[in-house]
Amino acid sequence: MQGTPRWRLALAGALALAAASAIAAAAQMPPRTMVVSSNGPLRTISAALAQARDGDSIRVAPGVYRESTIVVDKRVDIAGDGDAILDGEHRRQIMTVTVNDVSIRHLHFRNVGVSDLGDLAAVKVVNADRCTIADNTIENAVFGIYLARSAGCRIVRNAIRGQARDEVRSGNGIHLWQSRDALIANNHITGHRDGIYFEFVTGTAVLDNVSEDNLRYGLHFMYSDDCRYVANVFRHNVAGVAVMYTHRVVMIGNTFEQNWGSASYGLLFKEIDDSRVESNHFVNNTVGLMADDANRIVAVHNEFRDNGWALKLMANTDDGRFEANNFMGNTFDVSTNGAQTSTIFTANYWDHYRGYDLDRDGFGDVPYHPVRLFSLIVGRNPPAMVLMRSVFVAALDAAERAIPALTPETPVDERPAMRPIP
């Protein structure tokens, strides 16, 4: 700065001081509440955002609002006051969030556009953390709520209702990609391709949601380690729930029910390590739990009731433990495609067990082999299922009891419980 006149240095210093003072003053200004209404000075959310500062609130009055995709680039709270409807007119994404700490509440989103070039959503959060999307209604969206490269967001108490007719032109109700530490709680999702979909997601909790009547999976996730799924209901989805290529999955107190079809499961584990499945209900599914290359499963205190197959245990699934589960009313309790398994069964209740308990300790004195001979036949020749209620099957069961060498030596429950486990 040698040679610069002193007056210029003084002016630059004064300008810098004034700018710093203005920034400090703005930071100290109290947050404002801005009202969007169809007949007021602010008639769109975008207009309110143009005037908003970080920390302000935007209240949206009842009415139908049709505007270009709303880009939320300030840290604001946007909330509907009554039935505030944001209509995408089947043309566009409705709202995109690009900054941290945004809250979107009590809004009604509908009619998101369809595009072959991008995943359009009612609300998409991109590269933004700690956002809250709560108490909204989303109707007729390809993707309902979409998080990409985000952390610490909360998606709670939303009603997400799609109208998907085929998998190609549909999306997911709640979709997370490359995100972490999210909370997905108390949402109701229906009518999408997958109700909830995760890919490359870690450390996330999925609690008390209902995902039903979706075209493919109620829940579908891949490469998503260290997540917890607690007290959710996955009901009447075409293929059930699929968990793939993931480590340390925890599933507690969920209900998997009424997932029927030739390729349907209550829960599919494929290439999964170190999972815990506890106190879940598998009810009225073609297959309750399918384990394919799923190693070190710990399954305790689950109920398998009225399924076609309670458990399909593939030979490439090793070192699991099934303990204190109830198997009741299933056509087949366990099916496998191998002669041996390292998975341990102990202290489970099997309603097909016909052993005795002479020492009255509550456990059968005779081990139980849950794989029926007829299940092996059906596994190799599915059309044989038409013989299920025939005299032939009754004869097979009698032969199996008389000559147990016809079925695999394992799996076996050495201490089958005599009564259902509370």
C-alpha positions as CSV (number, residue, x, y, z in Angstrom):
1,M,0.0,0.0,0.0
2,Q,3.1,2.2,-0.2
3,G,2.2,5.4,-2.0
4,T,-1.5,5.2,-1.3
5,P,-2.9,8.5,0.0
6,R,-3.8,8.6,3.6
7,W,-7.3,9.7,2.9
8,R,-8.0,6.6,0.8
9,L,-6.7,4.4,3.6
10,A,-8.9,6.2,6.0
11,L,-11.9,5.9,3.7
12,A,-11.3,2.1,3.2
13,G,-11.1,1.7,6.9
14,A,-14.3,3.6,7.5
15,L,-16.2,1.6,4.9
16,A,-14.9,-1.7,6.4
17,L,-16.0,-0.6,9.9
18,A,-19.4,0.4,8.6
19,A,-19.9,-2.9,6.8
20,A,-18.9,-4.8,10.0
21,S,-21.3,-2.7,12.0
22,A,-24.1,-3.3,9.6
23,I,-23.6,-7.1,9.7
24,A,-23.5,-7.0,13.5
25,A,-26.6,-4.9,13.6
26,A,-28.4,-7.3,11.3
27,A,-27.4,-10.2,13.4
28,Q,-28.9,-8.6,16.4
29,M,-32.2,-7.7,14.8
30,P,-35.1,-9.7,16.1
31,P,-36.5,-12.4,13.8
32,R,-39.6,-11.3,11.8
33,T,-42.7,-13.2,10.8
34,M,-43.7,-12.7,7.2
35,V,-47.2,-13.7,5.9
36,V,-47.9,-15.1,2.5
37,S,-51.5,-14.9,1.3
38,S,-53.3,-14.8,-2.0
39,N,-54.5,-11.2,-1.5
40,G,-51.7,-9.7,0.6
41,P,-48.5,-7.9,-0.4
42,L,-46.5,-11.2,-0.4
43,R,-48.4,-13.6,-2.6
44,T,-45.8,-16.3,-3.1
45,I,-43.3,-18.0,-0.8
46,S,-40.5,-17.1,-3.2
47,A,-41.4,-13.4,-2.7
48,A,-41.2,-13.8,1.1
49,L,-37.9,-15.6,0.8
50,A,-36.5,-12.7,-1.3
51,Q,-37.1,-10.3,1.6
52,A,-36.3,-12.8,4.5
53,R,-33.2,-12.9,6.6
54,D,-31.8,-15.9,8.4
55,G,-33.9,-16.7,11.4
56,D,-37.2,-15.3,10.1
57,S,-40.5,-17.1,9.9
58,I,-42.8,-17.4,6.9
59,R,-46.5,-18.2,7.5
60,V,-48.6,-19.3,4.6
61,A,-52.3,-18.6,4.8
62,P,-54.9,-21.0,3.5
63,G,-55.2,-21.2,-0.3
64,V,-53.7,-22.8,-3.4
65,Y,-50.3,-21.5,-4.4
66,R,-48.9,-22.2,-7.9
67,E,-45.4,-20.9,-8.4
68,S,-42.1,-22.0,-9.9
69,T,-39.9,-24.3,-7.8
70,I,-39.3,-22.7,-4.5
71,V,-35.6,-22.5,-3.6
72,V,-35.1,-22.1,0.2
73,D,-31.7,-20.6,0.5
74,K,-32.1,-18.9,3.9
75,R,-32.4,-20.3,7.4
76,V,-36.1,-19.8,7.9
77,D,-39.1,-21.6,9.3
78,I,-41.9,-22.1,6.8
79,A,-45.3,-23.2,8.1
80,G,-48.8,-23.4,6.8
81,D,-51.6,-21.7,8.7
82,G,-54.5,-23.8,7.8
83,D,-54.8,-25.7,4.5
84,A,-52.0,-24.0,2.6
85,I,-51.6,-26.0,-0.7
86,L,-48.5,-25.8,-2.9
87,D,-49.4,-27.2,-6.3
88,G,-46.7,-28.4,-8.7
89,E,-49.3,-28.7,-11.5
90,H,-47.7,-32.0,-12.6
91,R,-44.9,-29.9,-14.1
92,R,-42.1,-29.4,-11.5
93,Q,-40.5,-30.0,-8.2
94,I,-42.2,-27.9,-5.6
95,M,-39.5,-27.0,-3.0
96,T,-35.7,-27.3,-2.9
97,V,-33.7,-26.7,0.3
98,T,-30.1,-25.7,0.0
99,V,-29.1,-24.3,3.4
100,N,-28.9,-25.7,6.9
101,D,-31.4,-25.4,9.7
102,V,-34.6,-25.0,7.7
103,S,-38.0,-26.0,9.0
104,I,-40.9,-26.9,6.8
105,R,-44.2,-27.6,8.6
106,H,-48.0,-28.0,8.2
107,L,-48.0,-27.5,4.4
108,H,-49.9,-29.5,1.8
109,F,-47.9,-30.4,-1.3
110,R,-49.5,-32.0,-4.4
111,N,-49.0,-32.8,-8.0
112,V,-45.3,-33.0,-8.5
113,G,-44.1,-33.2,-12.1
114,V,-42.6,-36.3,-13.7
115,S,-39.2,-36.1,-15.5
116,D,-36.9,-38.6,-17.2
117,L,-33.9,-36.4,-16.5
118,G,-34.1,-36.0,-12.7
119,D,-35.8,-37.2,-9.5
120,L,-38.5,-34.6,-8.8
121,A,-39.8,-34.3,-5.3
122,A,-42.3,-32.4,-3.2
123,V,-39.4,-31.4,-0.9
124,K,-35.8,-32.1,-1.8
125,V,-32.9,-31.2,0.6
126,V,-29.5,-31.0,-1.1
127,N,-26.2,-30.5,0.8
128,A,-28.1,-29.1,3.8
129,D,-28.0,-30.3,7.4
130,R,-30.3,-30.2,10.4
131,C,-33.5,-29.6,8.5
132,T,-36.9,-30.4,9.9
133,I,-39.8,-31.6,7.6
134,A,-42.8,-32.2,9.9
135,D,-46.6,-32.5,9.9
136,N,-47.0,-32.1,6.2
137,T,-49.3,-33.8,3.7
138,I,-47.9,-34.9,0.4
139,E,-50.2,-36.1,-2.4
140,N,-49.4,-37.4,-5.9
141,A,-45.7,-36.9,-5.8
142,V,-43.2,-39.0,-7.7
143,F,-40.8,-38.6,-4.8
144,G,-42.2,-37.3,-1.5
145,I,-39.3,-36.2,0.6
146,Y,-35.8,-36.6,-0.8
147,L,-32.5,-36.0,1.2
148,A,-29.2,-35.9,-0.7
149,R,-25.9,-35.5,1.1
150,S,-27.5,-34.2,4.3
151,A,-26.9,-34.8,8.0
152,G,-29.0,-34.6,11.1
153,C,-32.4,-34.0,9.4
154,R,-35.8,-34.9,11.0
155,I,-38.7,-36.2,8.9
156,V,-41.6,-36.7,11.3
157,R,-45.4,-37.0,11.3
158,N,-45.9,-36.6,7.5
159,A,-48.7,-38.2,5.5
160,I,-47.3,-39.2,2.1
161,R,-49.8,-40.6,-0.4
162,G,-48.7,-41.5,-3.9
163,Q,-50.6,-42.8,-7.0
164,A,-47.9,-45.0,-8.5
165,R,-49.0,-47.4,-11.2
166,D,-45.7,-48.9,-12.4
167,E,-42.2,-49.0,-11.0
168,V,-40.6,-47.2,-14.0
169,R,-42.5,-43.9,-13.7
170,S,-42.7,-43.8,-9.9
171,G,-40.5,-42.9,-7.0
172,N,-40.2,-43.4,-3.3
173,G,-42.1,-41.9,-0.4
174,I,-39.0,-41.0,1.7
175,H,-35.7,-41.3,-0.1
176,L,-32.3,-40.8,1.4
177,W,-29.0,-40.8,-0.5
178,Q,-25.5,-40.3,1.0
179,S,-27.0,-39.0,4.2
180,R,-26.4,-39.7,7.9
181,D,-27.8,-39.2,11.4
182,A,-31.4,-38.6,10.3
183,L,-34.6,-39.3,12.2
184,I,-37.6,-40.8,10.3
185,A,-40.5,-41.1,12.7
186,N,-44.3,-41.4,12.8
187,N,-44.8,-41.0,9.0
188,H,-47.5,-42.8,7.0
189,I,-46.4,-43.7,3.5
190,T,-48.5,-45.4,0.8
191,G,-48.8,-45.7,-3.0
192,H,-45.1,-45.3,-4.0
193,R,-42.5,-47.6,-5.5
194,D,-40.8,-48.0,-2.2
195,G,-42.2,-46.5,0.9
196,I,-38.8,-45.7,2.5
197,Y,-35.5,-46.1,0.5
198,F,-32.0,-45.7,1.8
199,E,-28.7,-45.8,-0.2
200,F,-25.4,-45.0,1.5
201,V,-27.0,-43.9,4.7
202,T,-25.5,-44.3,8.2
203,G,-26.5,-43.8,11.8
204,T,-30.2,-43.2,11.1
205,A,-33.2,-44.1,13.2
206,V,-36.5,-45.2,11.6
207,L,-39.2,-45.2,14.3
208,D,-43.0,-45.8,14.4
209,N,-43.7,-45.4,10.7
210,V,-46.5,-47.2,8.7
211,S,-45.5,-48.1,5.1
212,E,-48.2,-50.0,3.2
213,D,-49.6,-50.7,-0.2
214,N,-46.5,-49.7,-2.1
215,L,-45.6,-51.2,-5.5
216,R,-42.4,-52.8,-4.4
217,Y,-41.0,-52.6,-0.9
218,G,-42.3,-51.0,2.2
219,L,-38.6,-50.5,3.2
220,H,-35.6,-50.9,0.9
221,F,-32.0,-50.1,1.8
222,M,-28.6,-50.9,0.5
223,Y,-25.1,-50.0,1.8
224,S,-26.6,-48.4,4.9
225,D,-24.7,-49.4,8.0
226,D,-25.5,-48.8,11.7
227,C,-29.2,-47.8,11.3
228,R,-32.1,-48.7,13.7
229,Y,-35.6,-49.7,12.7
230,V,-38.0,-49.8,15.7
231,A,-41.8,-50.2,16.0
232,N,-42.6,-49.7,12.3
233,V,-45.4,-51.5,10.4
234,F,-44.7,-52.7,6.9
235,R,-48.0,-54.0,5.5
236,H,-49.3,-55.3,2.2
237,N,-46.4,-54.2,0.1
238,V,-45.9,-56.2,-3.1
239,A,-42.4,-57.5,-2.2
240,G,-42.2,-56.7,1.5
241,V,-39.0,-55.3,3.0
242,A,-35.5,-55.8,1.4
243,V,-32.2,-55.2,3.2
244,M,-29.1,-55.6,1.1
245,Y,-25.3,-55.2,1.4
246,T,-25.3,-53.7,4.8
247,H,-23.7,-54.2,8.3
248,R,-25.0,-53.9,11.8
249,V,-28.8,-53.7,11.1
250,V,-31.0,-53.5,14.2
251,M,-34.7,-54.3,13.8
252,I,-36.8,-54.2,17.0
253,G,-40.5,-54.4,17.5
254,N,-41.6,-54.1,13.9
255,T,-44.5,-55.7,12.1
256,F,-44.1,-57.4,8.7
257,E,-47.5,-58.5,7.5
258,Q,-49.6,-59.5,4.5
259,N,-46.9,-59.4,2.0
260,W,-48.0,-62.1,-0.5
261,G,-46.7,-63.1,-3.9
262,S,-44.3,-65.4,-5.7
263,A,-41.4,-63.1,-4.8
264,S,-42.7,-61.6,-1.6
265,Y,-41.1,-61.6,1.8
266,G,-41.9,-60.1,5.1
267,L,-38.2,-59.3,5.4
268,L,-35.4,-60.2,3.0
269,F,-31.8,-60.1,4.2
270,K,-29.3,-60.4,1.4
271,E,-25.5,-60.1,2.0
272,I,-26.0,-58.8,5.5
273,D,-23.6,-59.1,8.4
274,D,-24.1,-58.7,12.2
275,S,-27.8,-57.9,12.3
276,R,-30.1,-58.1,15.3
277,V,-33.8,-59.0,14.8
278,E,-35.7,-58.8,18.1
279,S,-39.4,-58.8,19.2
280,N,-40.7,-58.4,15.6
281,H,-44.0,-59.9,14.3
282,F,-43.9,-61.8,11.0
283,V,-47.6,-62.5,10.2
284,N,-49.3,-63.6,7.0
285,N,-46.4,-63.4,4.5
286,T,-45.4,-65.7,1.8
287,V,-42.0,-65.9,3.5
288,G,-41.6,-64.4,7.0
289,L,-37.8,-64.0,6.9
290,M,-35.5,-64.8,4.0
291,A,-31.8,-65.0,4.9
292,D,-29.5,-65.2,1.8
293,D,-25.8,-64.8,2.7
294,A,-26.8,-63.1,5.9
295,N,-24.1,-63.9,8.5
296,R,-24.2,-63.7,12.3
297,I,-28.0,-62.9,12.5
298,V,-29.2,-62.8,16.1
299,A,-33.0,-63.4,16.1
300,V,-34.7,-63.4,19.6
301,H,-38.2,-63.1,20.8
302,N,-39.8,-62.8,17.4
303,E,-43.2,-64.2,16.4
304,F,-43.6,-66.1,13.1
305,R,-47.3,-66.7,12.6
306,D,-49.5,-67.9,9.7
307,N,-46.8,-67.5,7.0
308,G,-46.2,-69.8,4.1
309,W,-42.6,-70.2,5.1
310,A,-41.7,-68.7,8.5
311,L,-38.0,-68.8,7.7
312,K,-36.0,-69.6,4.5
313,L,-32.4,-70.1,5.5
314,M,-30.0,-70.4,2.6
315,A,-26.9,-72.5,3.0
316,N,-24.7,-69.5,2.5
317,T,-26.0,-68.0,5.8
318,D,-23.6,-68.8,8.6
319,D,-23.2,-68.4,12.4
320,G,-26.6,-67.1,13.2
321,R,-28.6,-67.7,16.4
322,F,-32.4,-68.1,16.6
323,E,-33.5,-68.2,20.3
324,A,-36.8,-67.9,22.1
325,N,-38.9,-67.3,19.0
326,N,-42.5,-68.5,18.5
327,F,-43.3,-70.4,15.3
328,M,-47.1,-70.9,15.1
329,G,-49.5,-71.7,12.3
330,N,-46.9,-71.6,9.5
331,T,-47.2,-74.0,6.6
332,F,-43.4,-74.6,6.8
333,D,-41.4,-73.4,9.8
334,V,-37.9,-73.6,8.2
335,S,-36.7,-74.3,4.7
336,T,-33.1,-74.6,3.5
337,N,-31.3,-75.4,0.3
338,G,-28.3,-77.2,2.0
339,A,-27.6,-80.2,4.0
340,Q,-25.8,-78.4,6.8
341,T,-26.0,-75.0,8.5
342,S,-23.9,-73.4,11.3
343,T,-26.9,-71.4,12.5
344,I,-28.0,-72.4,16.0
345,F,-31.6,-72.8,17.1
346,T,-32.4,-73.1,20.8
347,A,-35.4,-72.7,23.1
348,N,-37.8,-71.8,20.4
349,Y,-41.5,-72.7,20.5
350,W,-42.7,-74.8,17.5
351,D,-46.4,-75.6,17.4
352,H,-45.6,-78.6,15.1
353,Y,-43.4,-80.2,17.8
354,R,-44.7,-83.5,19.2
355,G,-42.1,-84.2,21.9
356,Y,-42.4,-84.6,25.6
357,D,-41.0,-83.0,28.8
358,L,-40.5,-85.7,31.4
359,D,-38.3,-83.5,33.7
360,R,-40.8,-80.7,33.5
361,D,-38.3,-78.0,32.9
362,G,-40.4,-76.4,30.2
363,F,-38.3,-77.7,27.3
364,G,-38.7,-80.8,25.2
365,D,-36.5,-83.8,25.9
366,V,-36.4,-84.7,22.2
367,P,-34.7,-82.3,19.7
368,Y,-36.9,-80.8,17.0
369,H,-35.9,-80.8,13.3
370,P,-38.0,-78.0,11.8
371,V,-37.3,-78.8,8.1
372,R,-40.0,-81.0,6.7
373,L,-39.4,-83.4,4.0
374,F,-42.2,-82.0,1.9
375,S,-40.6,-78.5,2.1
376,L,-37.5,-79.9,0.5
377,I,-39.6,-81.4,-2.3
378,V,-41.4,-78.1,-2.9
379,G,-38.0,-76.2,-2.8
380,R,-36.8,-78.4,-5.7
381,N,-40.2,-78.6,-7.5
382,P,-42.5,-75.7,-6.6
383,P,-45.6,-77.1,-8.5
384,A,-45.6,-79.9,-5.9
385,M,-47.3,-77.4,-3.6
386,V,-50.7,-78.5,-5.1
387,L,-50.2,-81.8,-3.1
388,M,-50.1,-79.8,0.2
389,R,-53.3,-81.2,1.7
390,S,-53.1,-84.6,0.2
391,V,-52.7,-88.1,1.7
392,F,-49.3,-88.2,0.1
393,V,-47.9,-85.4,2.3
394,A,-49.3,-87.1,5.4
395,A,-47.5,-90.2,4.4
396,L,-44.3,-88.2,3.9
397,D,-44.6,-86.7,7.4
398,A,-45.1,-90.1,8.9
399,A,-42.0,-91.4,7.0
400,E,-40.0,-88.4,8.2
401,R,-40.9,-89.1,11.8
402,A,-40.0,-92.7,11.5
403,I,-36.8,-92.2,9.4
404,P,-35.4,-88.7,10.3
405,A,-32.4,-89.3,8.1
406,L,-34.5,-88.2,5.1
407,T,-34.3,-84.5,6.2
408,P,-31.1,-82.5,7.0
409,E,-29.4,-83.2,10.3
410,T,-29.3,-79.4,10.8
411,P,-31.0,-77.1,11.6
412,V,-32.1,-78.6,14.9
413,D,-33.5,-77.1,18.1
414,E,-32.0,-79.2,21.0
415,R,-34.3,-77.5,23.6
416,P,-37.6,-76.7,22.0
417,A,-40.0,-74.8,24.3
418,M,-43.2,-76.7,25.3
419,R,-45.3,-73.5,25.5
420,P,-45.4,-70.2,23.6
421,I,-42.9,-67.7,24.9
422,P,-44.4,-64.5,26.2
